[in-house]
Amino acid sequence: MQSVLIVGCGDVGLRVARRYRKRGAAVAGVVRGDASIRRLAAERIPALQVDLDYPVSPGTLPTGGAIVHYYVPPPREGKGDPRIEHFLASIGRDAMPARIVYISTSGVYGDCNGEWVTEQRPPAPDSDRGRRRLAAEESLRRWCEARDAEHVILRVPGIYGPGRLPIKRLKSGSPVVDERECSFSNRIQVDDLVSICVAAGEKGPGNIVYNVSDGDPTTMTEYFMEIADFLGLEPPPVISLDEARELLSPAMLSFLNESKRLDNRLLLKHLKVKLKYPSLARGLPASVPGGHL
């Protein structure tokens, strides 16, 4: 059986683990917290408890010959990612993985003024969030090049799906920016992301970057309005961009300041993934139990 190691086995990682198990793979997870250990134990997935904020002894993790999925986010501060550095340093020459799949973010591109973005566009992150992810990508790339190892980088935008809709925000009446001033945003339904992750581990060339999206970008305002309409909630109030700069959180503003439309054609060509949800309208019914609240 193919062995799979999921480092950072949270919501997405657990979904990926289930998909691999259905295919007969031997899956193990790496997590940090006690609750995560219990969650994996309840699904009978072998788990190791490791805190990547600290160096890890070589040989601790079963990476040898495995497809490794690395989903641990960088720390919330700084411009680098010591966690992925600690992980890579723990892999000995006698325990090389078959391939490492890393979930990054489309935020590494920065603001692209609403243009269509392919993988050929040089990264230019505007935020420390994007800079940390780009630093992690570069660490992984350098490590793999030095050891002739394979990696795949998935630049992922916003993820939606069960438990991942902004229902609380909509119910609170938080405003959105006038669509005429709003940036383009991209998204992927979580079930399609899982399919892409598994395909990236098993198919296509190594040492490559893919844009991940459903291929149907809209403005962030359209996103919130469509969800509110689907769920039968009051549409959020609309404010100007200048008002938003005074009212919205720095995190939300950082997303509003990064307008881009992700081109996903390379991913579809290489990985042969047929997206189940190529638009928000198609994905929403699968993102709420029973298709509604």
N, C-alpha and C positions, 0 to 999 in steps of 0.2 A: 504493500500500500504506500502511496505517496504520503510523506509526512508534511504537515503544515504547522507553522508556529505563528501565532498572532500576538504581537507585542502591542499591548494597549487594547485589550479585548473588552471594550465597552459596548455601546449599543450597536454600532456598525460592525465591530469585530465579532460580536456574538452572532449577528446575522450571517456574516461570512463563514464563521465556524459551522453553523448549522447547514449551510449550503454545501460545504466541503464534506461534512459527515454523510449527507445524503448520497454523495458521490463515492463513498467508501474510503475516504482519506482518514488518516490518523491525525487528529487535531489536538494541539495543546495551546493554552493561552498564558500570557504573562500579564499580570495586573499588579496594582500597588496596594489597594485597600482591602480590608477584611470583608466588606460587603460584596466586593467583586469576586473574591474567592468563593464566598457562599453561593453567589449567583451561578458561577461556572460549575460548582460542585452539584448544584441542583439539576444541572443538565448533563452531569457525568462527563464533563470536559476536564481533563487533567489541567491543573493550573499551577503556576509558579508565582510566588509573591516577591516582587522585586521593585525597589525604589530607584529609578534611573536618575534621580537627583544626585546620586552617589555612584562612584565607580563600582563596577560589577566584576567579580573574579572570573577570569577566563575559565570556560568549561561549565559555567553555571547554567547556561541556556542551551537547549538541544537544537542547535542551528544546523548541524552537519547534514547536508543533503536535503534540507527542508526548503519548501517554499515559505519564505518569511514575509509576513505582512506587518509593516510597522506603522501603527496608528497613534503613537504617543504624541500629544501636542507639545510644542516647546513651552518653556516657562512663560509666564505672563509679563515678564519684564526683561529688559536687555535687548540686544540685537543679534544674539547667537542662540544656539541650541545645544547646551552641554549634555542634554539627555541622549540625543542620538549619538553624540561623541562617546559617551559612556557605553552605550549599547554596542557600537561598532568595535570599540577597544576590547570588548569581552569576547569577540569571536577569534578563535585561534586558527592558525593555518590548517589544522587538521579537522576543523569544524565548519568548513565553508558551506554556506547555503547554496541551494540551486539557483535561487533568484530572490531579490528583495523588492517588494512592492511598497512604495512609500506614498501615503496620502499627503499631498501638499495643498496649497490653496491658489486659486486664480488671482488672489491678491498680490502675488509676486509681480504681476504685470503693471500694477499701479493704475493710474488713470489713463485711459486710452481715448478719451473724448468720444465715446460711443462707437468707435470703429470696430469692425470685425477683427478678431485676434486669432492668429494661428500660432502653432508652437514655434514658429520661426521668429516670432517677435522677441527681442531681447527683454528680459525682465527688468523692471524699473520700479520697485515697490516704493510707495509714498508713505507707508506706515511702518512702525516698528513691528507690528503683527506680520506684515508681508516680509520685512527684512529678516525676521527670525526664521520664517519658512524657507526663504531663499538660502540662508546660511545652512539650514539643514540639508537642502537639496545639494548644495555644493560639497558639504562634508561627505554625503553618501556617494556622490559622483567621484570625488577624489579617492575615497577608500576603495571603491570597486575598480577604478582604473589601475590602482597600485597592485591589486590582487587578481586582476583578470576575472572579476566576478560580475554577474549580471544584476542590473537593477531596472525598475520601471517607476517613473514618477507620474502620479496622477494629480493634475492641478484641478482641484474640486471647488466649485462655487457653493452657494447655499444648498443645504440638504433639507428636503421636506418629506413628510410621511407620517405614519402613526406616531403620535406623541411629539411631532416636530412641526406643528402648525402654530402660528402666532395668535392663538385664541385668547390668551390672557391679555395680550397687548390690545387686541381689537375690543375686547370687553371693557378695557379700562378707558377707552376713548382717546388713546394716544393719536396725535395727528400724523398726517402724511403730507409730503410736499406736492404742491401743484404739479400735475403731470407734465405741463409745459416746461417745467424747470427740473424735472426729476431725471436722474441718471438711469442708464440701462443696467439691469442686473440679470444674472444667470442662475439656473438651479438644476437640481437633479433629484428625482424621486428615489428614496432610499433603496427600494427593491432593485431598481436599475443600477444604482451604485454598487450594490452587492454583486450583481452579474458582471459588471465591469471589473471589479476587484478580482474576482475568481478568474475571469478570462485573462487579465493582466498577469496573473501568476502562472498560467498554463500555456498561453498562446502568444504568438507574435514575437517580434524581435526584442532583444534585450537592449539595455542602455539607451532608453528612449523616454521622451516626455509626451504625455497625452493631455489635451484639454478634455475635461469631463463636463458635459452638460446635456440637457435634453434637446439642444439645438433650437430652442424657441425662446430667446430672450425677450423680456418685456421690461417696462420700468418697475421700480420697486413699488410705486403707487398702484400700478395695475395689479401687481401681486397681492397686495393687501385688499384691494377692492374686490378682486375675484374671489378670494377666500371668504370675505365677509358676505358676499352675495350667495356663495354656495352654502354657507352655514346658516343663512338667514339672520345674520347679525346686522346691526346698524353700521352703515359705512362710516369709516373714520373721518373726522373733520380734516379739511384741506387747508394748508397754510403755505405761505410763500417760502422760498429758500432762505431769505433773510431772517424770517421769523424762526425757521427751523434751526438756524445757527445759534439762536438764543435759547431754544426750548429743548432740542434733542440732545441725547447723550453723545459724548465724544465717539463712542464705539459706533453708534448709528450714523453719525456724520462721516466717519471714515469710510463707511460703505457707500454713502451717498456721493462721496467725492471721487469714487472710482467707477467711471462709466465705461463699460466695454461689452462687446457681444462675442461670446466664445464660439469659435469654429470647431466643431467636433468631428469633422469628416475623417481625420487621420485615425482616430480611435475606431470609428465604425468600419473603416477599411481594413485595418490590421487585426482587430480583435473579433470581428464578425458578430458583434453583439447587436441583437435586434431589440431596440428599446420598447418596453411595454408601455411606457408613459412619455411620449415625445412632446407633450405639452402639459401645462398645469391643469387644463380642463380635463385631460385624460387621467391625470394622476390623482386629483383630489378625491374622487370616490373611493380609491384604494387607500387613502390616507386617514380616513375616519371610520371607526367601527360601524358596520352596517351601511356605510356610504353617507351617513349623516350623524348629527349629534343625537 
